[in-house]
Amino acid sequence: MSDACTAPATPLDNLLGLREQHEQQQAPQRAEERHDQEEEAETREDRERRGGGSGASAGFTFAVGNKVLHDLLGEAVVRKLARIEDPDHKLNIEWSRPGKTKKDAPVIHNRWVLPSSLTKITTTASSDRCEPEKQQGLFGAMPDMAAHERERKRKMKLPEGPRGRQVEARTTKETKVSVEQRLREFPGQGLRNSAGVVFCAPCKEQLPNIKGSIKDHVSRRKHTNNLKQHVEKHGDDEEVKELLSEHFKMNSDESGSRCSDEEHLYRYRVVETFIGTGTPLARINDFRPVLERGGIALTDRAQMSTVYIPRISARENGFLALEMGDSYMGIHFDGTTRLGEAICLTGRVCSSEFELKTRLLSFMTTEKHTDAPQLASVLTARLGKLGISPDRVVNTSRDSASTNGAACNLMLANPLINAANTLCIAHTISNAGAHIVLPTLAEFTTPWLELVGGRDPHQAAKKLWQSMVAPQVVPGYSKVRWWSKAEIWFVMAENFSKLQPFVRLLRDRGIGDATTMKMTSLLRDRTAALQLELAAMLDVRVLVRTTYALEGDRLEVLLVYRRIEELRALGRALAANQDGVLPNVDAVLRATAKLENGLVISKPFPGHGSFQAKVISSEQCESTLYAGKVRTAYRVRFPSDGMEEDLEEEEIRSLIVTLDMPERKRMAEALAKGFEYLETRITGTCDEIYDCSAMYNLCRLVQVFDPAFAATHASPQWVDDLVTIKPLGALADITKMKAQLPAYLTRAAGFTADISDVEGFSSSVLEWWRRNTTADISAWADAAQIVFAISPNSASCERVFALLKHMFGDGQMASLADYMQAALMLAYNDRKIG
């Protein structure tokens, strides 16, 4: 090691110098010599007894996490280094090490050591801290490698405890008692015979065939916890065995009928794990050697698929029938292109315990795109196959596609005679955003997506933009995700000052060619328009937030009306070009406005209101903001009283009136078009198939099932109006609800829930109903289960399609329908697999 690596003086060296001075002062006072306890560990109580203590006035303390001592003690976290009065002049180091598990408290250690030993360690540790030289290659220094090129960190054993660690091999010999006999001595502990060895399945470890060792193992808390989890996970093994046994008894000529129950169970779990995790079944043959190491043989992929996938589907259908039962159900359906048309059907129920469950009921693929009668026939047939009674279906939810709407109307006429019809509110708001046309931003977005933020961007350009806006996250682009472009625009708007340097770097590095030149041209010629339109999108960010807030599987139906009313109010304000509704647009206009005669400002005067003034002249004068500097001052005159005042640029820009500027009016008009579209959908002044007025009235009325809202708004007339909601009019006892209204209001008094947090709001409301399902409001509880089964969106289908894309790529386009449906059901319905 070179001299350049010699460590500089450390705080420890300074401490040792102070120690020498202190020794000289204390030498005459030494009364006796103590036994050298250099390696003896002491507790805090021992230290107090010897007269040192943590509060000794002669001590010198280092800060927590001192780097020097951290290097000395490796992984130990040094808490304190203190020198206390001690005749042997040793230093006391106190540090802590992690406990054996995350839940265990840290283990505190302290040790008395001689300064000389610390000095030696310090020298070695300091040398080790030198920066390594760059590795040299054949043609010069090697480049810095990417982070994932690092060596794997080895997991080390836990630090040695006060009782030490066993270092010698076990000397106790295993008994001659058979493994089977030993297992009978410990029933119900998850132990099994694995190739002649006692194996603990819950803990996944081999045990010696020694009674005392096994008894000690099963008595540990770790084993108890693992056993509980093991039982929860594998408690249905007997049910699976019975299912498979019954099948092969009825189909004794089928291949595999002679296999044992254990073999069938193992093979079933292998297939279930593969399809439930999205692992292609074709890989079973690749994994077969390692999967058979447990002693149970598999068969080829085709045989495994043929035998077990239908059984997995049948079992899942049984789960659905059990979960959905006789509960009121809302269904949601949608289609997407895949070979022909992939049709997704999901269902939602609210149980008697007020637990919401959304499940994938069916996923099927037709050869060609279906028409309305075909789609309605497919959906009703699937409901019948699952044993779902049509009169228990209380809602159908779908998007605005014409085929879906026509199919829904057919089913509502017969057999879903008690169901309401809701259009996906998230789709509706997203479509409102599509009606906002900002030409410069749209023109700039095309080359941007092609080069930087699209589905297949130039990686160098993408990484450069990510590095320039870090730590802000750069969202990706998707053709099917709501507001995908808007999320990209928001990042551009918040980092607008970095756009020109970014494009300049692209040009200098030769990235993009024509697309880079297109963006360069737009930034050069239309910077002001682009900045203004990006600011306008920031001002309607509430559209994006509302879409995402209402796309979940919670109690969004209780919040739709309030959220949409906020959007309608903003739309009316934009249409009237009201002040204050476009803060980002106003800020850009004030920052870029040309300061000239005739510019209008509005200045507030405390206690008197705001008064308008106009710029009448400008001149150079001594600054009142920057002493000793000469700057431009703008003279403004207030017409109300003729008073004049001189203002500098920083003062006048924040006062500029933007309301009548043509650019602001253009932005307000462009944004208002999206809100006008939303208004036509909500009020029903659109084509019948897009009419959301009935759904909007439903969302207004069902707010009464929020106890906080009911406490201040519920009335007998409101209860009477609930009959206009089709499922409540057909299935709920409105008369009894009206009689129980006083009891409901009494119980609801004082309840509050945060409506800004959909998840928290839903949990609070469901918990309230869970605790208040009593006889005096039983009719309200029954009606609440109907209402809570209604979803104002069909986003559950979109999540299934996203799962489909993730689990079945282009290489699995020809997968059979039962395989895809079983895999998607296991994943979407959150089943425990394996």
Steps between C-alpha positions, in 0.01 A plus 500: 500500500635841405563789735204676345281258687625599847201604710488856639465568870172369627281602799635193672859631473386829656334307780820306574692828528248625756535168682879549545444845651239361734733217611768745608249693710359188664833309563545610867145392584543133408442296813526145374535293189207309363497169323535535123158431354580589142271240343228488769153628393309703757139601534384852562431414864861387544622825353286703739624293797863568407443872512505585131143511381360655186494840666869516610623856468843386379354310201542600135205398282481450124182544293277207406623317191862615533664392175840412646360256753247367251793398283673345801205282594376402156120455495461616861334837551710698745285692746759668724869516574575639844813518714414476866719525803677168513847434654588274209419778255307262278231624263143372525327442165127442489323379185195304391437218259167398342293235672460153358171599334353830390268500801776446755652801669865587421764336722707755692873429540778692669865412542804641680799519268847652506554805276795324333274228361266763362789682342611187316150431377456863398810488284383185326146621453618836369714326240205290393291808441710626210321546170582212265688585186312481173549170323715535190419328173704442190418846363475703820271531802199269508155666508287511814268199493122516541358446848367153418854387408592493869585177677222343701509579870546187704265446791712453813416330826360707782759646742605265778284541808616506863475120519706452188424287196529124466805435284540122543299242313215323678622198698163354600422197287161452337289221645400183321132585532343512154400833350137387476496417872652840578233677297227318693649640822449858371163508323362821352838673486546497121779242512540250218735231371719638222721224358557349846557837674272687739393815313309792654278630219389823680863602570638341181796336671633153580508383863717234665319183598550580869193536720644778716607706198159463335321586825715810536427599138121468517489697827660807345293806417637504146362152435163590652463803271616308194261215580206740521585648160554153358157384613334810355674446168470124472184439699303437183727220377250238607227679307717499185579132548131422530419705189764317296408161645133542409595602147718196439246265656247623245761493222699189580612456141666842493879512502635553852212330680738253669714771662484547874321793662833652601625488141185664369514768770861582422439520126190710555698746714778520240256591221314740729824676592615529140179648361423711807836676480491554125778248431442334159396139541745410225775558758387202709720273292796732569438499876412133518840371624505729802126460571541122515782515755236477773433143399171544308506457123329736257374439148544710187346844464213392274388229740529728803293769324230260383451338839532786748397831337133393475512398866647840595223675306231286661634571846515874428137493384414338830676776688308763302167335574590486869623862517224656295225273633166676530654845539385790288745538214611768260664385175745678272596397149722614216686363199839537339660376181688169531489267198128575488341673797590425861199560727547563869227472765559597862263504796480696824312422821468648845468220754279506809819582694543804272810374325537597135613229259572547131568180306575399143201286396589422143756560226419366156610564143274504195619442145368836382378817664150447635188701441265603781274187504801268492674687781184497714456127439859420598479701824164362617612145420809544717292637790270199472792258498625650827154463653452875546132589517416780252267673747793538744702703247452863604725683254677476166800722440668555162676760293347714225560257211179471298501118494537483877215747546265312269585166666437654839154624394409150380601340831322766707176425320542128574630326712671770714173668582615647836831645385600864464718613211816699572750628246862503605557844653876468460460446124263795489745742664783367284293564187434853626875556508526377139281795396761751623695599189831683545660511150859595584523245779352229276752579226791490746378175659528296178882520463539486879322165527690364203839592644472538880182384669314259273464123511829445317717807571863560422665371819774764503242781470277342766784462751622854433157646576467286812837623627409864436171490694614263777388427767162560337363181343446500124176312419482260208250512217214262431232524233241349732578669832290801588684831498828340391594802288388744770738345754787553255389860444499572872866402529583717197308796647669475839843483329435736211827687549686173431334428165725718285826380663373143461426537130832677451681203655310263272613701198861517618512122557337419169192341656174511311587681180166610348298465821756705693494769230119510517505558877779757460292689246190505722697614805664776298191635323213423738650487848243737652203303361645167614570628850151647526328179390705289742401740778136463395522122543637550851194710579262213413702232678192444711356304206780248526479476879124449488530227236747304709304559821183349349650198320542273803303214656395675819199725579557744213125496435448713813751762382426533127239774536716727716809455281311565176329807646845645569594443136177656377566808711847533349353460151250780559777725631711431190207569268450837673878569492496568873805628681700257713412174322821489290780581747776339291389670179480833682851450641645432154322800350627729776855368466507546122286816460666796329523796739371792295264793519137400541574182696230453766583404858292452812651591836341412836483759778434347842163606631395658172501221243684479166525782247602485136767715343673537162864541408544852361880528468837354598835653589837418654529590868666387819363165619312474829549121500872487423687786672744686281372355170326684217210303353188551289198625690147486358262779588139392545191717546187402692197643314286488814686787665775598254779385734826393338763255624836370377550122502798287402469180293481260797221709649292551190503151349310340788228766460436461126135438410480203260123454487448688173812380322420316173736217586318429826161502333630254242620264774172527692299423187716199409472352849128574527426269204593197706270608782221574252523140380479377860196721557314350203565148631386583853185687397403254226515753214691249286429179313298259713775238511734751670238639742628500860212700652328199661827379646578849626165515679574159652834628628329805649240298688725222634710756687250445779673168575800700619407549868678837515301629201175348627532675837459841331307427178275195541127566509177302443474649151855390423408144604192511277720602207713186543223303332613654168815288524397176329658240733392686815146540372482127422699342784513744796219567749467877452203525739694331780805716425286811541374374836858426613636836385499660852700207640745523208550874553554447872770243438659709221533812717862586564647272233766657277709370209761668281351511149833609348645153566290237319664204671475649849147622439386158378658318794336738749153470346516120472619472859211720613247277328673191637453629854148633451321213329229471760129431493398866530665583164487155335323630188772762452769232538336281233473798264863595568614157381316562172650846456855394590487230230460776240819624338507826302787372284608200293868541590513144636487375141786731405706347780428152365618609154819641652552166678439316173770704327741432786438125526443408135734672258518472123662157532186360668233627264386145424447400867174314555210683657478290817872558563467879470180518704637283781827696514326839501251387765770373733697825464213752501296329771812492720494128571769332707690268272751223549 
